[in-house]
Amino acid sequence: MTTHLTAPHVASWSTGSPAPGLLFTGPMGHGSNGMIMNNVGEPVWLEPTGAGVMDLRVQSFEGQPVLTYWTGTGVGGHGMGKGVIMDSSYRIIAEVTAGKGMQADLHEFTLTSAGTALLTAYPTVQHDLSAVGGPVAGNMFNCHVQEVNVRTGAVLLDWDALEHIPLTDSFLRPSDDAGSDGSTPDKAYDPYHLNSVEESGDALLISSRHTHALYLVDRMTGTIRWRLGGKQSDFKLGPNAAFAWQHDARRRPNGLISMFDNHYYSGTAGTSRGLVLAVDEKARTAAVHQEFNNAGHRGNAMGSLQFLPNGNVLVGWGADPAVTEFTAQGSAIYEATRVGTGSYRAYRSAWSAQPAALPDVAVVPGNGSTMEVYASWNGATEVAKWRFLSGTSPSALREAGTFPKRGFETSAAIAAAAHVSVQALDKNGAVLSTSVTIAA
């Protein structure tokens, strides 16, 4: 598929062996926010249409690995769109949006083993904002968390933040920004800014950036079982355990909760970190179990933390366009920088894919006796070599050379001919796919 998109010139370094797998990122500022890349920053897959993409990652659906992301329009720090599920041929097999007249927000699109999706939505509602210094007839984003059946679209859960979290718990006020003062729907106030949802048995762990708090919510009743952090914390926080403007809160085994602690935004100074808290729900205490810092990275927005199968930890620094991999002991062993102008989240995952689309081939004339042929296959992970074919007609093609795959696009000079095509070969030399034949 022809595209005018570009990839960022990612820089990387390594002092050890990163975990197996590819990196899944959303580099902003390059026409498409969805990119799978290898450890040296070379793209493996670029979302080809230029659609806005957030939270690109590998998940499991109906027992198979799938590629998922949110796509839509960014509005006032959130999104209006849908979640997309692709198979390993990059064919869309399902699309999911919020129910009850809402559109899915960009912050969360998590699939569950029950065939459902957890997502957020930011409908604009009218509400009295005088308790936080705003207008009585004010306008605000009332964040919802929904659980939606992927195949049917049925809404199984719809949790309304305004019903459960007082506006006064927010660390933002309408007066902080004239562009979100609540005076009109276009200037809606954002008191909660829900940005992650994690299932935890019969409960959900929900992160609210603007209240600096995590909430454990009963899935059946919607009641808040406890609050961690913020103005009404049910837990006593140990030294250095306070977090602010956080993202990507996740439950871990043995009473651990991880998050990306931005800790750097309006009215809050600090260095961002990947943070793991040891949470004792009976004693109602939370202490720092581990934190991950490197090179003074400060992401005032976005960000993620992922535990990898080999014990390493991957931190995406959000608005600070970098990704760092740490050992389980906290030593930085790999980093990619210049990942666009920022990436909402970053992941490392195993991914094997063979696109349904054919490989691409292009030709640039050479010096008269040669021509430069280019071969690429957006998203293919198993290509080891390229076989170039040329001839006087499409029915008379012969091998003109076989070359190792070099990055996203492989090129070679071959003898000039009237027609050309390319074949993608795996490590055993088997043909994976053949491009169309084009006139040179």
Secondary structure, 3 states (H helix, E strand, C coil): CCCCCCCCCCEEEECCCCCCCEEEECCCCCCCCCEEECCCCCEEEECCCCCCEEEEEEEEECCEEEEEEEEEEEECCEEEEEEEEECCCCCEEEEECCCCCCCECCCCEEECCCCEEEEEECCEEEECCHHHCCCCCEEEECCEEEEEECCCCCEEEEEEHHHHCCHHHCCCCHHHCHHHCCCCHHHCECCCCEEEEEEECCEEEEEEHHHCEEEEEECCCCCEEEEEECCCCCCEECCCCCCCCCEEEEEECCCEEEEEECCCECCECCCCEEEEEEEECCCCEEEEEEEECCCCCCCCCCCEEEECCCCCEEEECCCCCEEEEECCCCCEEEEEECCCCCCCCCEEECCCCCCCCCCEEEEEECCCCEEEEEEECCCCCCCCEEEEEEECCCCCEEEEEEEECCCCEEEEEEECCCEEEEEEECCCCCEEEECCCEEC
